[in-house]
């Protein structure tokens, strides 16, 4: 037995009490940071009435700061970055010094599903209110810039007239639900998830039960065998599977996310019937709401709760405290190695028609060009246009003898149906042009990189993702790209501080989940970026073994070959 305190002469030690993490279920209800205090003071959903009745009439200067930098996000609105502020000042200036008097607005497109009328409304808002700006995001949304608060009610009226919304497109809320753009038509689909996405939207989006979460909450629901909505990195994901009895349903994943602490989602090992999805989704969301770590914003995502609890405990709490019943065990999804998940090209649907997937450059489009897409779709007999989780677009339901004609029409507008690897698989976040968190420029630089690589490596046709991010937050998924570029300021050969990127290599999802590795000191200036990528890709081509992917090569290559 260990000696007593009387024998040692030392005072007994008290068990160290763990500091509370701000979990509501454990009694920590008091505001623990400014964000939590703002949410306690007023639900973000309530700002809609103030935008319509006060701010749009009195103008930008009338907006309460707690609404401007907080609750506006509940309706997809962020102030954009004021022009002329370089990346070195991003983390130095106060929020009001970074704010422009214009907004970014995000339109949620759940499941990526649009009719021609809806796409036309999206395009007209861009043209009429957003200086013709529009970006297809990697979460299937459309994002505008240059929005004035005075115009927001009219924009909402236009979008809502065709069944679209900006409700909970941002903020500490359940954001857009990702879904396969080929839902209902894919030849190899396990299950069409469209009804489940629609039910969750109708049952829960905009509900005050889920409008105050510890942080953002990202969902995906899909039966796609290409796994195009990246279940591995969502907060909650329902993945189409077929159980031992031949029934179709969903495998449940929880706790994925990237940013500065990347984690892959964990399988809970359950089989969820289609009629249970809305209930189970709400249960997972409620566990996060009640047990999520609200004390520190940097630990407030559900991935940190999963990391602490593990999948087994999370499933136990979900079933016992929230569902009130157990879920049966079920199979995991079938994954393939090296499958491109973007649905680009002309491919058959299961009904005998074809879909046509095409590639804007790094998701950047205009309202005027989106109007043409709607016109082209209708001219070729389609009323179904889809956005993808890779900043691409897809038109469904094209007759086989019409695919060449629609391809020609799209390519005349600058949308490539048969793009190079570089155009097909390069993504970029918003960057310093509009984003207050960014350190470097991204969209134009990524577009220039595509042009350069197409000239320098015209025969390169290997699958290869290049993801360009303006800051460490990984909106463009840099850790799971073959070549991930994280924006930062670096020193050039003259010792001057310039825009550049830290390089991550060999990331990916699927059978070989991995976050890209960082080689010590491996950075590049923005100016030298095309030279670097060309150099490393030539080495890959020279050294690769038969059938070897870039990620596999990067994992075994010598550090000097990666520089």
N, C-alpha and C positions, 0 to 999 in steps of 0.2 A: 504493500500500500504506500502511496506517496505520503511524505511527512505533512502533518497538520500545520496550520498557521502558528499554533502555540509552540510547536517544536522548532519551527524555523525562525520565529520572532518577527515574521513579516505580516503585514495586514492582508486579510483575504482579498483576492481580486474579484471584482464584480464582472459578470458576463457582459461583454460589450454589446450595447443595444444598437441594433442596426438602424440606420437612418431611414426614415420613411421615404418611399419613392413616389408618393402622391397618388397612390392607388385608392380610388373611391371605395372599392369593396372592403378595404381594410381600415376605413375610417378617415382617410386623409382627404378631406373635402375643401380645406381652406385654399385660397389662391397661393400658388407656389412660385409663379413667375408672372411676368406682365401679360403674357398671352392667356394664361389661365384666368387671371383677374379680369381681363377684357371679356372673356367668354362667360364668366360668372355674372358680370354686370349686365350683359344682354346677349341673347342668342343671335348668332350671325344671320340667321334667316330673317330677323326683323329689320335688317338694313334695307331690304327691298322697298318698303314703303317710304323710307326717308329719301332714297335715291329718286323715286318717282315724284314725291310731293314737295321735297325741299331742295335737295342738291342739284337736281337737273334744272330747277327754276332759278336758284340763287347762284349757281356756278361753283367752280372748283374751290374758291376761297371759303365757301360756307361749310365745307366738309369737316366734320369732327375727326381729329387725328386718329382716334381709336377705330373709327369706321374706315378711314382712308387706308391705313396700313394693317388693318385687321379684318373687319367684318365684310368689307367689299369683296374679299376673296370668296366668300360663301356664294357669290354670284359671278365668279369667274373673272374678277377684275383686279388687276395689279397696276399700280403706277409704273410706267416704264422709265427707263434710265434717261436722265437729262442728257442732251447731246454735249460732247466735248469733254467728258470726264474720263480720264485715262484709267487703265486697270490698276495702277498703283494706288489709287485713291478709293477703290471699292470697299475695303475693310476699314478705312480711316475716317471717311466722312459720315456724318449723321444721316439717318434716313431722309430727313427733309431736304438735305443738301443733294441727295441723289435723285430725288423725285422730279420727274417732269410733270407737267400739267395735263398730260395725256395718259391713257390707259392701254395696257394689253387686255384683251378680252378673249376668253376661251369658251368656245361652244362645245358642249359635250355631245358626242355622237356615239351613244351606247351601241356596242356591237359593230361599230363602223358602218351602220346601215343608213343609207340616204335614198330617197326617191329623187327623181329629176326635179320636181317642184321644190324639195328641200334644198338640193344643191343650188338651185337657182336663187333661192332666198339667201343662202349663205353667201353666194357670190355677189348679190346685189348689196348686201350690207357692207361687204368689203369695198365695193366700188363707190358707194354713196357716203359711207361714214368712216372708212379706215384707210383712205388714200390708196386704195386698191391693194393693200397688203393682205396676205393670207399665207399661213404656214400649215401644212399637214404635219401633225406632231407624231411622235412615236407612241402615243396613246390614243390614236385614232380621232383626236380632236381636230378642229380648225381653230387657229389662233390669229387674232387681229392685232394691229397696232394703230396708234394715233387716234384712239377713241376718246371723244369728249364726253364728260359726264352729262352735258346737256342733251346728248343724242341717245343716251342709254335707254330711256323708255320707248323711243321709236324703234330702236334695234330689237328690244325684247318683243314688241308687238309684231314686228315682221317675222322673227324667228318662231314665236309661239303660234302664229297663224298657220304654220306648217308642221307643228308638233315638235319643234326643237326648243332647247332651253340652255341657259347658262347656270342653272341652279346647281350648287355644289360642284361646280367644275374645278374649284380650287378650295383652299381652306382645310381645316381639321375635320374633314367630312369624308363620306364614301364617294370617291370620285368616279369618273366614267368607268363603265364596265366593259372590258375588252372582250371581243368575240371574233371568231374567224370570219373574214369577209366572204368566205364561200359557204357559210352556214346554210344548210338546206339544199345545196346543189353539188357539193364536192363528191366526187365519185367514190372516194375511200373513207368518207366521214363515218365516225363511230355513232354520233348522235348530233342532231340539230339542236343547238343550245339557245336558239332565238327565243323560244317561249319562256325559258328560265330567266334570260336577261330582261325580257319585257316585264315579267312578273316582279322581279326584284325592284326594277325601276318604279313600277306602279305601287308596290307595297311599301317601299322604304325610303326612296330618294325624296328629300325635302321634309322628312319626318323629324320633329324635334327629339325623338328618341335617339337619333343617331347624328344629330347636328353638332354635338360637342364631343368629339373624340380627342384623344391625347395628341394625335398628329394626323396626317393624311392617311387614307386607307384605300389601297389600290386593289381592284378585283379583276379576275378574268374567268370566263366560263366558255369552254369550247370542247367540241368533239373532233377537232381537226387532227388528222394523223401526222401532219407536219409540225404540230404544236406551235403554230404561228403567233400565239399571244404570250408565249414565254412564261409559262406557269412557274418556272423556277425562281422568278424574281418578283412575284406579286405577293402582297400581304395575304390575300386569300385567293385560291385558284381551284376551280372545279374542272377536272380533266376527264374527258369522255373515255369510258372503259366498258368492257363487256365481262360480266362475272361468269362463274362456273356453270350457271344455269342458262347462259345465253342472253341474260337480261342486260339492257344498256342502262348505264347510269354514270356516276361520276366518282372519281377518286379525289380526295380532298387534301390540298396542300395549304400550309399556313406559314407565314413568317419570312417570305423572301423580300429582298430589297438591296439596293446598291448604296450609293452615296459614299460617305467616308468610312463606313463600316459595312462592307458588302457581306451578305449572307444569302445562301440559297434556302428556299422554302423547304420545310420538313413535311413528309407524308404523315398523315394521321392514321392511314391504313384502313379507312372506312369506305363503305360502299353507300353512296347517297343516291336514292331514287330521284328521278326528275321532279316528282311532286313534293319532294322534301327540300329542294335546293333553296327556296326563298327562306324557309324556316331555319335551315342550317346556316345560311349566309348571315341572317340576322343574329343568330346565336354567336357566331364567331365575332361579329362586329360588336356585340354587347360584352363579350368577354374582354375584348380590347378596351372598350369604353370604361369598364369597371375596374379592370386589373392593370391597365396600361400605366406606364411610368410617366406621371405628369410633372414631376418635380423639375427635371431637366429636359429641355427640348431636344438635346442631342441624344437622349436615351428614350424618347417617347414613341418610337415606332414599335409595331407589334413584334418585329424580329428580335428585339431585346427581351421581351417577355418569353418568347419561344426559346431563346438561348438559355434563359435562367430556368425555366420550367421543364423543357424538353417536350417532345410531341406526346408522350404517354400521359403526362399530367394535364396538358392542355386538352386532350381528348376527354379525359375524365371529368374535368371541370365543365367543359362544353356539354357533355351528355347529362351529368348529374344536376348541375345548377341551372342550366339554361334550356336544354331540350326536354328534360324530364324522361328521357328514354335513351336506350343504347342504340348505336348504329352498328350494323353488321360489318364484319371485316370484309375487305374486298381486294381485288388485284390492283397492281400498279399499271401505269400506262406503258405501252410499247414505244420505245424510242429508237430512232435510226441515227446512224452516224453521218454527219456531214450534209444533212438535208437543208436545202435553202428554204427558209420559212416565209418568204415574202410574197409568193403567188404572183410573180411577174411573168408575163408571156401569154401566149394563147394556148389554152388547155380545155379539154372536154369536160362538160358537166355531166352528171349522171342521167339527165333527161334528154341527152342528144344535142343540146345547144353547147355553146362555148362561152368561157369567160375570157376577158382580155385585161391583163394586169400591166400597168405601165408606170414609168418612173419619172416623176419630177426630179429636178436636181435638189438633193438634200431637203426635200419637202417644201421648198419655197415655190409658191405659185402666186397668182394674182386673182382678184375677183373676176377680172375680164376673161382670163383664161379658164376659170372654173365655169363661167357662163357658157363658154364654147364646149366644155366637156359635157355639160347638161344637154346642149343642143345636139352634139354628136351622138350621145347615147340615145336620145329620142329619135333622131334621124335613122338610127339603125335598129329601132324597135325595142329599146331597153328602157325600163323605168327604175332600174336598180343599179346604183353606184355605191361603191364601198371604199372606205378608207382602211389602211392596214396599220399594223404596229411597227412598220418599217418605213413610214413616211411615203407610202405609195398609194396608188388608186387602182381600183378594179371596176370594170363594167361587166355585168352579168347578162346572160340570156341572148347571146348573139348567134344568129344562124351560121352554120358552117360555111356556107357559100358567101358570107358577108364579112368574114374575119379579115381578109386582105384589105377590103375597102375601109373598114373602121380603123385598122392599123395605119393606113395611109393618112386618114383624117387626123388621127391623134398625133402622128409624127410631124404632120404639117404645123401643129401647134407647139411643137417642141417636147412632146411627151413620147419617150421612146418605149416601144413595146419589146424590143430586142436589144436592151442596153448592154454596154460593156460591163464587166464585173465591177469596175470602179464606180460607174454611175449607179449600178443596181444596188451595191452594198456599202455605199458611203452615207453615213448619217451625220447630222450636226444639230446641236441645240441652238437656241436663239442667239446666244453670245452677247458681246458687249454693245452691239448696235442698239439693243433695247433692254437687256436684262440688268437689273441692279446688282446681281450677285456675280456677274461675269468679270473676268480679268482680261480676256483676249477676245478678238473677233473670231467667228466660227463659220457662218454661212458662206460668205464670199470666199473665204480661204479654202473651205472644203470644195466649193465649186471649182476654184482655180486648180486645186490638187487633182480633181477628176480630169480636167482638161489636159493637164501636164502628163498624167499617167497614161491617158489614152494615146497621146503622141509618142511617149517614150517607150511604152510597153504595149503596142497595139495587138499583140498576139496572146497576151496574158488572159487566160480564161478559167483559172482555178477559182473555186469559191473563196472569197476573202472579204471580210468585213473591216471597214475603217470607220471608226466612230470618233467624232470630234466634239469635245466639250470645252466650254469656256471657263469652267471653274471646277472644284473638286466634287460637286454634287451629283455628277453622273446622270444628268437628264438624258444624255445620249448613250448611256449604257457602256461606258468606256471599259469597265472591268471584264465584260463578257464579249469583247470584240477581238478579232485576230490582231488588229492594231488599234489600240485605244490611245487617244491623245487628250491628255488633261491639261487644259490651259493654265499657264503661269508665266510670270516674268522671269527671263533667263538672261545671262550675259552672253553677248556676241563675242566675236574674235577680237574686238577692240576694247572689251571690258565695259561696254555700254549695256544698260538694262533695256531689253526689248521684249516684245511678245514672243512666246514660244510655248512648248509643250513638253510635259513629262510623258514618257512612252511606256505603255503597258503592252505586252506581247503574249499572244496565245490564249486569250480567254475564249470561253465558249459555253454553250448549253447543250443539253442532250445527254447522250450516253456518257460523255466524258466532261461533266460539269467542271469548269475550272475558271478561276479568276486570273486574268493576265498577269504574268510575272513582270516585276520591275528589275531591270539591271542597274546596278549602282552607277549613278552619274549619267544615265541614258536620257538625254534631253535634246531637243532641237529648237533652233529659232524658227519662227514662222517662215522667214525667207528661205531657210535651208530645208524646209519640210519636204518638198518634192524630191530633192536630191537624196534625202535619207530614205524615204519610202522606196524609191527606185532601187537604191543600193541594196536594201535588205530583201527586196523581192527578187532581185537577180541572184543573190546568194541562195535564197530558198530554191529557185528553179535549178540552180547548179548542183545543190546538195541533196535535194529531196529524193527519197526512195519511191519506188513504184506505189502509187495510191496514197502516198503520205500527205496529210493535210498540213496547212501552214502551222496550225496550233501544235500538232505533234512534232513537226520539225523544230519550232521555236522552243519546245520543252527540252529537246535534247541538244540543241545547237550550243556551241561555245559562245560565251559572252561576247568575244571579239567579233564573231560573225553576225551578231545582232546590233552592232553599232554602226 
